[in-house]
Amino acid sequence: MKHFLSIMDYDEATLSLILDEARSLKDEYRKGGNKPILKGKSLALVFQKPSLRTRVSFEMGMQHLGGYAFYLSPDEIGLGKREAVKDIAQVLGGYASAIMARVFQHQHLVELAEYAGVPIINGLSDYNHPCQAMADALTIIEEFGNMKGINITYIGDGNNVAVSLMDIAVKLGANFSIANPDGYDMPEQAISTAQKAALTSGSRISFYTDPSEAVHDADVIYTDTWISMGQEAQSEERIRTFKPYQVNQQLIDKASSNVIVMHCLPSHRGFEITDEVQDGPHSRVIPQAHNRLHAQKGILAYLLAKE
């Protein structure tokens, strides 16, 4: 049984295979539409957290490939509250060909994978966001031709997006740097696992507290919201702490002249990123968002298409 819970579950060859398929499906779609390789397949979309890109990209991805997706809102299931995760997994596994879940607790994904009997796709958890990382990699490859030796610098909170960005970087041979305030580091487990993978790929991982120093050789500058869902009570403290970590034109000017800027969205303009940068010539934020659709299709094809 194949699942898509973490970038670290896959080797470089498999990740490259999925990304190549994503690029092929993107090209095919733009030339008139995709072949219905997932005809008769269904995808249950289980959401504990709302999302624009995750929901629409998976729904449209299944439709483009000839399959069907159906949305289950937080109130409809109550994952782990109204009903045990084990029971939900076993029931949905009998209804759908696969389950995409966007959850608060990563452990819920692990339980779904244990009991569902069908592929589970991680649409986001408190630990990581692997589907976003695949879209990020697709965007970088389209820009630079590959990931090997590309310098990726993440500015901000060492959150789930940062973890998966680091994972895809070290798996595909890019160098990863992060600049974050003290106390907002990525989990030690994630760092340790990535450092082991970097020994194989030859990637470098670097840590900074000064954003200006971190972006010096950057080909990619990446940022994310300072305040994620569930952190609203910390808003004032986080805004004060992260203010020096804003991605603005002054920071961009310290990077290489061909640097691109990325953000997984939704963005809070005027906080982690300025309008000038998000709407400027270095921004790839919208193509990156569009690539969620194509990366998702690559993942779906890998998990569900017949060999």
C-alpha positions as a Markdown table, in Angstrom:
| # | Residue | x | y | z |
|---|---|---|---|---|
| 1 | Met | 0.0 | 0.0 | 0.0 |
| 2 | Lys | 1.5 | 3.3 | -1.1 |
| 3 | His | 0.7 | 6.5 | 0.9 |
| 4 | Phe | 2.0 | 10.1 | 0.6 |
| 5 | Leu | 2.5 | 11.2 | 4.2 |
| 6 | Ser | 6.1 | 12.6 | 4.1 |
| 7 | Ile | 8.7 | 13.5 | 1.5 |
| 8 | Met | 11.1 | 11.5 | 3.6 |
| 9 | Asp | 9.2 | 8.3 | 2.8 |
| 10 | Tyr | 10.5 | 8.5 | -0.7 |
| 11 | Asp | 13.9 | 8.3 | -2.4 |
| 12 | Glu | 15.2 | 10.8 | -5.0 |
| 13 | Ala | 14.3 | 8.6 | -7.9 |
| 14 | Thr | 10.6 | 8.2 | -6.9 |
| 15 | Leu | 10.2 | 11.9 | -6.1 |
| 16 | Ser | 11.7 | 12.7 | -9.5 |
| 17 | Leu | 9.4 | 10.2 | -11.2 |
| 18 | Ile | 6.3 | 11.9 | -9.6 |
| 19 | Leu | 7.6 | 15.4 | -10.5 |
| 20 | Asp | 8.3 | 14.3 | -14.1 |
| 21 | Glu | 4.7 | 12.9 | -14.3 |
| 22 | Ala | 3.4 | 16.2 | -12.9 |
| 23 | Arg | 5.2 | 18.1 | -15.6 |
| 24 | Ser | 4.0 | 15.7 | -18.3 |
| 25 | Leu | 0.4 | 15.9 | -17.1 |
| 26 | Lys | 0.6 | 19.7 | -17.0 |
| 27 | Asp | 1.8 | 19.8 | -20.6 |
| 28 | Glu | -0.8 | 17.3 | -21.7 |
| 29 | Tyr | -3.6 | 19.3 | -20.0 |
| 30 | Arg | -2.5 | 22.6 | -21.6 |
| 31 | Lys | -2.5 | 20.9 | -25.0 |
| 32 | Gly | -6.2 | 19.9 | -24.7 |
| 33 | Gly | -6.8 | 17.9 | -21.6 |
| 34 | Asn | -5.6 | 14.9 | -19.7 |
| 35 | Lys | -6.4 | 11.3 | -20.5 |
| 36 | Pro | -8.9 | 9.7 | -18.0 |
| 37 | Ile | -6.3 | 7.6 | -16.3 |
| 38 | Leu | -8.2 | 7.6 | -13.0 |
| 39 | Lys | -11.6 | 6.7 | -14.5 |
| 40 | Gly | -13.7 | 4.9 | -11.8 |
| 41 | Lys | -11.4 | 6.1 | -9.0 |
| 42 | Ser | -12.7 | 8.3 | -6.1 |
| 43 | Leu | -11.0 | 10.5 | -3.6 |
| 44 | Ala | -12.4 | 11.4 | -0.1 |
| 45 | Leu | -11.3 | 14.9 | 1.0 |
| 46 | Val | -11.3 | 15.0 | 4.8 |
| 47 | Phe | -10.8 | 18.5 | 6.2 |
| 48 | Gln | -10.2 | 19.6 | 9.8 |
| 49 | Lys | -8.8 | 22.9 | 8.5 |
| 50 | Pro | -10.2 | 25.0 | 5.6 |
| 51 | Ser | -8.2 | 25.5 | 2.4 |
| 52 | Leu | -8.6 | 27.1 | -1.0 |
| 53 | Arg | -5.6 | 25.5 | -2.8 |
| 54 | Thr | -5.7 | 22.1 | -1.3 |
| 55 | Arg | -9.4 | 21.5 | -1.8 |
| 56 | Val | -9.7 | 22.9 | -5.3 |
| 57 | Ser | -6.4 | 21.4 | -6.6 |
| 58 | Phe | -7.4 | 17.9 | -5.5 |
| 59 | Glu | -11.0 | 18.2 | -6.7 |
| 60 | Met | -10.0 | 19.6 | -10.1 |
| 61 | Gly | -7.0 | 17.2 | -10.3 |
| 62 | Met | -9.3 | 14.2 | -9.9 |
| 63 | Gln | -11.8 | 15.6 | -12.5 |
| 64 | His | -9.0 | 16.3 | -15.0 |
| 65 | Leu | -7.8 | 12.7 | -14.7 |
| 66 | Gly | -11.3 | 11.2 | -15.1 |
| 67 | Gly | -11.9 | 10.5 | -11.4 |
| 68 | Tyr | -14.2 | 11.9 | -8.7 |
| 69 | Ala | -13.5 | 13.7 | -5.4 |
| 70 | Phe | -16.0 | 14.5 | -2.6 |
| 71 | Tyr | -15.5 | 17.0 | 0.2 |
| 72 | Leu | -16.1 | 16.2 | 3.9 |
| 73 | Ser | -16.1 | 19.3 | 6.1 |
| 74 | Pro | -14.8 | 19.4 | 9.7 |
| 75 | Asp | -18.4 | 19.3 | 11.1 |
| 76 | Glu | -19.4 | 16.3 | 9.0 |
| 77 | Ile | -16.9 | 13.9 | 10.5 |
| 78 | Gly | -15.3 | 15.3 | 13.7 |
| 79 | Leu | -12.1 | 13.3 | 13.1 |
| 80 | Gly | -11.1 | 11.8 | 16.4 |
| 81 | Lys | -13.9 | 13.6 | 18.3 |
| 82 | Arg | -17.3 | 12.5 | 17.1 |
| 83 | Glu | -15.9 | 9.3 | 15.8 |
| 84 | Ala | -12.7 | 7.4 | 16.3 |
| 85 | Val | -10.0 | 7.8 | 13.6 |
| 86 | Lys | -9.8 | 4.0 | 13.2 |
| 87 | Asp | -13.5 | 3.7 | 12.5 |
| 88 | Ile | -13.5 | 6.6 | 10.0 |
| 89 | Ala | -10.6 | 5.1 | 8.2 |
| 90 | Gln | -12.2 | 1.6 | 7.9 |
| 91 | Val | -15.5 | 3.1 | 6.7 |
| 92 | Leu | -14.1 | 5.5 | 4.2 |
| 93 | Gly | -11.7 | 2.9 | 3.0 |
| 94 | Gly | -14.7 | 0.9 | 1.8 |
| 95 | Tyr | -16.2 | 3.8 | 0.0 |
| 96 | Ala | -13.3 | 5.6 | -1.7 |
| 97 | Ser | -10.2 | 4.6 | -3.7 |
| 98 | Ala | -8.0 | 7.0 | -1.6 |
| 99 | Ile | -8.3 | 9.6 | 1.2 |
| 100 | Met | -6.7 | 13.0 | 1.3 |
| 101 | Ala | -6.8 | 14.4 | 4.9 |
| 102 | Arg | -5.9 | 17.9 | 6.1 |
| 103 | Val | -5.5 | 17.6 | 9.9 |
| 104 | Phe | -4.3 | 19.3 | 13.0 |
| 105 | Gln | -2.4 | 16.2 | 14.4 |
| 106 | His | 0.0 | 14.2 | 12.3 |
| 107 | Gln | -0.8 | 11.1 | 14.3 |
| 108 | His | -4.3 | 11.1 | 12.7 |
| 109 | Leu | -2.8 | 10.6 | 9.3 |
| 110 | Val | -0.7 | 7.7 | 10.7 |
| 111 | Glu | -3.8 | 6.1 | 12.0 |
| 112 | Leu | -5.7 | 6.6 | 8.8 |
| 113 | Ala | -2.9 | 4.9 | 6.9 |
| 114 | Glu | -2.8 | 2.0 | 9.4 |
| 115 | Tyr | -6.5 | 1.2 | 9.1 |
| 116 | Ala | -8.0 | 2.5 | 5.8 |
| 117 | Gly | -6.7 | -0.1 | 3.4 |
| 118 | Val | -6.4 | 2.6 | 0.7 |
| 119 | Pro | -3.7 | 5.2 | 0.0 |
| 120 | Ile | -3.7 | 8.2 | 2.4 |
| 121 | Ile | -2.4 | 11.6 | 1.2 |
| 122 | Asn | -1.2 | 14.2 | 3.7 |
| 123 | Gly | -2.9 | 17.5 | 2.7 |
| 124 | Leu | -1.3 | 19.2 | 5.7 |
| 125 | Ser | -0.6 | 18.3 | 9.4 |
| 126 | Asp | 1.0 | 20.1 | 12.3 |
| 127 | Tyr | 4.3 | 18.4 | 11.4 |
| 128 | Asn | 4.7 | 18.7 | 7.6 |
| 129 | His | 3.1 | 19.7 | 4.3 |
| 130 | Pro | 4.5 | 17.3 | 1.6 |
| 131 | Cys | 2.0 | 18.2 | -1.2 |
| 132 | Gln | 3.0 | 21.8 | -1.0 |
| 133 | Ala | 6.7 | 20.8 | -1.2 |
| 134 | Met | 6.0 | 18.9 | -4.4 |
| 135 | Ala | 4.5 | 22.1 | -6.0 |
| 136 | Asp | 7.4 | 24.1 | -4.7 |
| 137 | Ala | 9.9 | 21.7 | -6.3 |
| 138 | Leu | 8.0 | 21.8 | -9.6 |
| 139 | Thr | 8.1 | 25.6 | -9.6 |
| 140 | Ile | 11.8 | 25.7 | -8.9 |
| 141 | Ile | 12.6 | 23.1 | -11.5 |
| 142 | Glu | 10.6 | 25.0 | -14.1 |
| 143 | Glu | 12.6 | 28.1 | -13.2 |
| 144 | Phe | 16.1 | 26.7 | -13.0 |
| 145 | Gly | 15.9 | 23.4 | -14.8 |
| 146 | Asn | 16.6 | 21.2 | -11.8 |
| 147 | Met | 17.1 | 21.3 | -8.0 |
| 148 | Lys | 20.7 | 20.3 | -7.9 |
| 149 | Gly | 22.8 | 23.0 | -6.2 |
| 150 | Ile | 20.0 | 25.5 | -6.0 |
| 151 | Asn | 20.2 | 27.7 | -2.8 |
| 152 | Ile | 16.8 | 27.8 | -1.1 |
| 153 | Thr | 16.4 | 30.2 | 1.9 |
| 154 | Tyr | 13.3 | 30.1 | 4.1 |
| 155 | Ile | 12.6 | 33.2 | 6.2 |
| 156 | Gly | 10.3 | 32.9 | 9.2 |
| 157 | Asp | 8.8 | 30.3 | 11.5 |
| 158 | Gly | 10.2 | 26.8 | 11.4 |
| 159 | Asn | 6.8 | 25.3 | 10.7 |
| 160 | Asn | 5.3 | 22.4 | 8.8 |
| 161 | Val | 5.9 | 24.2 | 5.4 |
| 162 | Ala | 9.5 | 24.8 | 6.3 |
| 163 | Val | 10.0 | 21.1 | 7.3 |
| 164 | Ser | 8.7 | 19.7 | 3.9 |
| 165 | Leu | 10.6 | 22.4 | 2.0 |
| 166 | Met | 13.8 | 21.3 | 3.7 |
| 167 | Asp | 12.9 | 17.6 | 3.0 |
| 168 | Ile | 12.4 | 18.1 | -0.7 |
| 169 | Ala | 15.6 | 20.2 | -0.9 |
| 170 | Val | 17.9 | 17.6 | 0.6 |
| 171 | Lys | 16.2 | 14.8 | -1.3 |
| 172 | Leu | 16.8 | 16.4 | -4.6 |
| 173 | Gly | 20.2 | 18.0 | -4.0 |
| 174 | Ala | 19.4 | 21.6 | -3.2 |
| 175 | Asn | 20.9 | 23.6 | -0.4 |
| 176 | Phe | 18.5 | 24.7 | 2.4 |
| 177 | Ser | 18.9 | 27.6 | 4.7 |
| 178 | Ile | 16.5 | 29.0 | 7.3 |
| 179 | Ala | 16.5 | 32.3 | 9.2 |
| 180 | Asn | 14.2 | 32.3 | 12.2 |
| 181 | Pro | 14.0 | 33.9 | 15.6 |
| 182 | Asp | 15.2 | 32.0 | 18.6 |
| 183 | Gly | 12.5 | 29.7 | 19.9 |
| 184 | Tyr | 10.8 | 29.2 | 16.5 |
| 185 | Asp | 13.1 | 26.4 | 15.2 |
| 186 | Met | 12.0 | 23.4 | 13.2 |
| 187 | Pro | 11.6 | 20.2 | 15.2 |
| 188 | Glu | 14.9 | 18.5 | 16.1 |
| 189 | Gln | 13.5 | 15.2 | 14.6 |
| 190 | Ala | 13.0 | 16.9 | 11.3 |
| 191 | Ile | 16.4 | 18.4 | 11.3 |
| 192 | Ser | 18.2 | 15.2 | 12.2 |
| 193 | Thr | 16.4 | 13.2 | 9.5 |
| 194 | Ala | 17.2 | 15.8 | 6.9 |
| 195 | Gln | 20.8 | 16.0 | 7.8 |
| 196 | Lys | 21.1 | 12.2 | 7.3 |
| 197 | Ala | 19.5 | 12.6 | 3.8 |
| 198 | Ala | 21.8 | 15.5 | 3.0 |
| 199 | Leu | 24.8 | 13.2 | 3.5 |
| 200 | Thr | 23.6 | 11.1 | 0.5 |
| 201 | Ser | 22.5 | 14.0 | -1.7 |
| 202 | Gly | 25.4 | 16.4 | -1.0 |
| 203 | Ser | 23.0 | 19.1 | 0.1 |
| 204 | Arg | 24.0 | 21.7 | 2.8 |
| 205 | Ile | 21.7 | 22.7 | 5.6 |
| 206 | Ser | 22.4 | 26.1 | 7.3 |
| 207 | Phe | 20.7 | 27.9 | 10.2 |
| 208 | Tyr | 20.6 | 31.7 | 10.8 |
| 209 | Thr | 18.9 | 34.2 | 12.9 |
| 210 | Asp | 19.8 | 37.1 | 10.6 |
| 211 | Pro | 17.7 | 37.1 | 7.4 |
| 212 | Ser | 20.2 | 39.4 | 5.5 |
| 213 | Glu | 23.0 | 36.9 | 6.1 |
| 214 | Ala | 20.8 | 34.0 | 5.1 |
| 215 | Val | 19.7 | 35.3 | 1.7 |
| 216 | His | 23.2 | 36.3 | 0.5 |
| 217 | Asp | 23.6 | 33.5 | -2.1 |
| 218 | Ala | 19.9 | 32.6 | -2.4 |
| 219 | Asp | 18.3 | 31.6 | -5.6 |
| 220 | Val | 15.0 | 31.1 | -3.9 |
| 221 | Ile | 13.6 | 33.1 | -1.0 |
| 222 | Tyr | 10.5 | 31.5 | 0.6 |
| 223 | Thr | 8.3 | 32.8 | 3.4 |
| 224 | Asp | 5.0 | 31.8 | 5.0 |
| 225 | Thr | 2.5 | 33.4 | 7.4 |
| 226 | Trp | 3.7 | 34.3 | 10.9 |
| 227 | Ile | 0.4 | 33.2 | 12.4 |
| 228 | Ser | -1.0 | 29.9 | 11.4 |
| 229 | Met | -4.5 | 28.5 | 12.2 |
| 230 | Gly | -4.7 | 27.8 | 15.9 |
| 231 | Gln | -2.1 | 30.5 | 16.8 |
| 232 | Glu | -4.4 | 33.5 | 16.8 |
| 233 | Ala | -3.9 | 34.0 | 20.6 |
| 234 | Gln | -0.2 | 34.6 | 19.9 |
| 235 | Ser | -0.8 | 37.2 | 17.2 |
| 236 | Glu | 0.7 | 40.3 | 18.9 |
| 237 | Glu | 3.8 | 38.5 | 20.2 |
| 238 | Arg | 4.4 | 36.8 | 16.8 |
| 239 | Ile | 4.0 | 40.0 | 14.8 |
| 240 | Arg | 6.5 | 41.8 | 17.2 |
| 241 | Thr | 9.0 | 38.9 | 17.0 |
| 242 | Phe | 8.8 | 38.3 | 13.3 |
| 243 | Lys | 8.8 | 41.9 | 12.1 |
| 244 | Pro | 12.6 | 41.9 | 11.3 |
| 245 | Tyr | 11.9 | 38.8 | 9.1 |
| 246 | Gln | 9.7 | 40.5 | 6.6 |
| 247 | Val | 10.5 | 39.7 | 3.0 |
| 248 | Asn | 10.7 | 43.2 | 1.5 |
| 249 | Gln | 12.6 | 44.8 | -1.4 |
| 250 | Gln | 15.5 | 45.6 | 0.9 |
| 251 | Leu | 16.0 | 41.9 | 1.7 |
| 252 | Ile | 15.5 | 40.9 | -2.0 |
| 253 | Asp | 18.3 | 43.3 | -3.0 |
| 254 | Lys | 20.7 | 41.4 | -0.8 |
| 255 | Ala | 20.2 | 38.2 | -2.8 |
| 256 | Ser | 21.3 | 37.2 | -6.3 |
| 257 | Ser | 19.9 | 39.2 | -9.1 |
| 258 | Asn | 17.9 | 36.2 | -10.5 |
| 259 | Val | 16.4 | 35.3 | -7.1 |
| 260 | Ile | 12.7 | 34.2 | -7.1 |
| 261 | Val | 10.3 | 34.7 | -4.2 |
| 262 | Met | 7.8 | 32.0 | -3.1 |
| 263 | His | 5.0 | 31.9 | -0.6 |
| 264 | Cys | 2.6 | 28.9 | -0.1 |
| 265 | Leu | -0.4 | 31.3 | 0.5 |
| 266 | Pro | -2.5 | 32.6 | 2.0 |
| 267 | Ser | -0.2 | 35.6 | 2.6 |
| 268 | His | -0.8 | 38.5 | 5.0 |
| 269 | Arg | 0.4 | 41.4 | 2.8 |
| 270 | Gly | 2.4 | 44.0 | 4.8 |
| 271 | Phe | 3.4 | 41.4 | 7.4 |
| 272 | Glu | 5.6 | 38.5 | 6.2 |
| 273 | Ile | 5.8 | 39.9 | 2.7 |
| 274 | Thr | 5.2 | 43.3 | 1.1 |
| 275 | Asp | 2.9 | 44.0 | -1.9 |
| 276 | Glu | 6.0 | 45.3 | -3.7 |
| 277 | Val | 7.6 | 41.9 | -3.5 |
| 278 | Gln | 4.6 | 39.6 | -3.9 |
| 279 | Asp | 3.5 | 41.5 | -7.0 |
| 280 | Gly | 7.0 | 42.3 | -8.2 |
| 281 | Pro | 9.2 | 40.7 | -11.0 |
| 282 | His | 10.9 | 38.3 | -8.6 |
| 283 | Ser | 7.6 | 36.7 | -7.4 |
| 284 | Arg | 6.6 | 33.3 | -8.5 |
| 285 | Val | 3.8 | 33.1 | -5.9 |
| 286 | Ile | 0.9 | 32.6 | -8.4 |
| 287 | Pro | 2.6 | 30.1 | -10.7 |
| 288 | Gln | 3.6 | 28.2 | -7.5 |
| 289 | Ala | -0.1 | 28.2 | -6.4 |
| 290 | His | -1.1 | 26.9 | -9.9 |
| 291 | Asn | 1.4 | 24.2 | -9.6 |
| 292 | Arg | -0.4 | 22.7 | -6.6 |
| 293 | Leu | -2.9 | 21.4 | -9.2 |
| 294 | His | -0.2 | 19.8 | -11.4 |
| 295 | Ala | 1.9 | 18.4 | -8.5 |
| 296 | Gln | -1.3 | 16.9 | -7.0 |
| 297 | Lys | -2.1 | 15.2 | -10.3 |
| 298 | Gly | 1.4 | 13.7 | -10.3 |
| 299 | Ile | 0.8 | 12.3 | -6.8 |
| 300 | Leu | -2.6 | 11.0 | -7.6 |
| 301 | Ala | -1.3 | 9.3 | -10.8 |
| 302 | Tyr | 1.5 | 7.7 | -8.8 |
| 303 | Leu | -0.8 | 6.3 | -6.1 |
| 304 | Leu | -3.9 | 5.4 | -8.2 |
| 305 | Ala | -3.2 | 4.9 | -11.8 |
| 306 | Lys | -2.8 | 1.3 | -13.0 |
| 307 | Glu | 0.7 | 0.1 | -13.6 |
